[in-house]
């Protein structure tokens, strides 16, 4: 399933993540999935939230540089080899590059959910299904 992701550019210094998360909390925006990648000077926080438009407004009002883009959310079996067989191999077979991925497991359902940024989102949806 195609969903919106919010990416936030955050300077890599103490307290900046607090500064970024506070406007979301103040606006009762739930973070459903999160990934943080860092470098020496800055980090990129990628997240799926309960209210994309509200998050964008709150973060822009707080003077953060943000970007939104489409990614895929996909449910897969939470078993050994599940990511390989259900996601990575099928995409590789048709030449779709997996640019990044973040995931979480739901032990109650026996499923895992992955968020995927791919080189060709339309073809990836066709290969993996609409979710």
C-alpha angles and dihedrals in degrees: 000000000000114000138168121259125197117215118196125192110219129180111243101244137110114285099014093107088053089052090051097045097045096071089051092050092045089054093045093243113160120218107222099178131008140187127178121196119182143193130183095280108024145009134218115223111200118190147163111220139188093245115027097181092048091048092050092051094045093049094045090049087053089054098250123147108236141174132192126207141164119265134166125254112200133180114220136172113279095224134113107286092014095123092045097048101034100040120004101046096044091051093045091050091061095040099254113150116225102218096184141336139196126184148176134198127230106208093190093060100033088234134113125209121216129192111211133194107197137177094241113027096181094054092042090055090052093048097045099032128245092286 
